[in-house]
Amino acid sequence: MIANAIVNAPSERLADEKWYALYTCARHEKRIAEQIERRSLPCFFPLYRSMRRWADRRKELQLPLFPGYVFVRMGLQRKLNVLQIPGVVHIVSFDGRPAEVPVEEIDRWRTRLSGAAGIEPHPYLQKGRRVRVRRGAMQGLEGIVTRRKGHCRVVFSIDLIQRSVAIELEEEDLEPA
């Protein structure tokens, strides 16, 4: 089961607002997402449910799907305001400039994750047999096929932050990419 922590901002947005990935201190993502909400900025912070066992009990936790990252939509004039949030290390950048995450990619993940069950983080993959999903919540996404306990799993990646998630799918729902 997926729980998405998505924060909406006021409808009056500036034209120069773009999505950026914030790199965070370990295990600070939830607090950072709350601080972004207090600053009235849109935020995308997907969570997944995980059952954890201790010697005396079991507990279901909501953990970040992309550990160490929170996505924020802002104009670069708000950069300092965001970087001052405790736990934010930096905005993911290339050649000294913040790297934009295409709005289509955020929208695609937000839409797909709302209907996906059994999704969890996975080590980032670059090589493997590429496939496209034909049916279901992940329809249209391309990923890499892996096997786990005799089941077909597809790993989807966000190249900008080099993070991946995996979900079990039926082989008949896949086609070569």
Secondary structure, 3 states (H helix, E strand, C coil): CEEEEEECCCCCCCCCCEEEEEEECCCCHHHHHHHHHHCCCCEEEEEEEEEEECCCCEEEEEEECCCCEEEEEECHHHHHHHHCCCCEEEECEECCEECEECHHHHHHHHHHHHCCCCCEEECCCCCCCEEEECCCCCCCCEEEEEEECCEEEEEEEECCCCEEEEEECCHHHEEEC
